[in-house]
Amino acid sequence: QVQLVESGGGLVQAGGSLRLSCVASGRTLSSQGWFRQAPGKEREFVAAITWSDNTANYADSVKGRFTISRDSAEKTVYLQMNSLKPEDTAVYYCAAARREYYIGSNDRAYDYWGQGTQVTVSS
């Protein structure tokens, strides 16, 4: 069994920064990523990274502003979010996939999910 625990959400002004963390426990996974869901909207892909070789994938909406990274020793994936905008406001979910080398945007390909952490960006 795998458990994912997120932390680091909060309230920040537009232009500010936050760093989200997701600690994984349990079996070894292939990749880990972040999705978000704003009120009244569908869940959307943000970024993902492989554990094996640190390859990352980003949604166009966050490229150049967000950076995903991982610490293998701590089994933790981070999402550094800079230049935050009000439209980044959402619940952010950590997700993990067993499928080898998958860092795509299809949420059905991810097998495990965290409980979510709220990020609110004020204008």
C-alpha positions in Angstrom: 0.0 0.0 0.0 1.1 3.5 -0.7 0.3 6.7 1.2 0.9 10.2 -0.1 0.9 13.1 2.3 1.0 16.7 1.0 1.9 19.8 2.9 2.9 23.4 2.2 -0.3 24.9 0.9 -1.6 28.3 2.1 -2.5 31.8 1.3 -0.2 34.0 -0.7 -0.4 37.2 -2.7 -0.1 37.3 -6.5 3.5 37.2 -7.5 4.5 35.3 -4.4 5.9 31.8 -3.9 5.0 28.6 -2.2 6.6 25.1 -2.0 4.5 22.0 -1.8 5.8 18.7 -0.5 4.5 15.2 -0.9 6.0 12.4 1.1 5.4 8.8 -0.1 5.4 5.7 2.0 5.1 2.1 0.9 6.1 0.4 -2.3 8.5 1.8 -4.9 6.8 3.9 -7.5 7.7 4.9 -11.0 6.7 8.5 -11.0 5.0 11.1 -9.0 3.2 14.3 -9.9 0.8 17.1 -9.0 -2.7 17.8 -10.2 -5.0 20.7 -9.1 -8.7 21.3 -9.0 -10.3 24.7 -8.8 -13.9 25.2 -7.7 -16.3 24.2 -10.4 -13.5 23.0 -12.7 -12.1 19.6 -13.6 -8.9 18.3 -12.1 -6.0 19.3 -14.3 -2.4 18.1 -14.6 0.3 20.4 -13.3 3.6 18.5 -13.3 5.2 15.1 -12.9 8.6 13.6 -12.5 10.2 10.1 -12.7 12.0 8.6 -9.8 14.5 6.8 -12.0 16.1 9.7 -14.0 14.5 12.9 -12.9 12.7 13.5 -16.2 9.9 16.1 -15.7 6.8 17.2 -17.5 4.8 20.4 -17.0 1.5 21.8 -18.1 1.9 24.8 -20.4 0.1 27.0 -17.9 2.9 26.6 -15.3 6.0 26.2 -17.4 8.7 28.7 -16.4 7.0 29.4 -13.0 6.7 26.0 -11.3 9.5 23.5 -10.7 9.1 19.9 -9.7 11.9 18.0 -8.0 12.4 14.9 -5.8 14.5 13.7 -3.0 15.0 10.0 -3.2 16.4 9.6 0.2 13.4 11.4 1.8 10.9 9.8 -0.7 9.6 13.3 -1.2 8.5 15.3 -4.3 8.4 19.0 -4.2 6.6 21.6 -6.3 8.2 25.0 -6.1 5.6 27.6 -7.3 6.8 31.1 -8.2 5.1 34.1 -9.7 1.8 32.8 -8.5 -1.4 34.1 -10.1 -5.0 34.1 -8.8 -5.8 31.5 -11.4 -3.4 29.1 -9.6 -5.9 29.0 -6.8 -6.9 25.3 -6.3 -6.6 22.3 -4.2 -3.4 20.6 -5.2 -3.2 16.8 -5.2 -0.1 14.7 -5.1 -0.4 11.5 -7.3 1.8 8.5 -8.0 2.0 6.0 -10.8 3.2 2.4 -10.9 3.3 2.5 -14.7 6.9 2.6 -15.8 8.1 6.0 -16.8 4.7 7.6 -17.0 4.7 11.4 -16.4 1.7 12.3 -18.6 -1.4 14.3 -17.9 -4.0 11.5 -17.8 -5.1 11.3 -14.2 -6.5 7.8 -14.8 -2.9 6.6 -15.2 -2.0 7.5 -11.6 -2.7 4.9 -9.0 -2.4 6.7 -5.7 -3.6 10.1 -4.5 -3.0 12.3 -1.5 -5.8 14.2 0.3 -4.9 17.5 -1.2 -3.7 20.9 0.1 -5.3 24.2 -0.6 -3.4 26.9 -2.4 -5.1 30.4 -2.5 -3.5 33.3 -4.4 -5.0 36.7 -3.7 -5.0 39.5 -6.2 
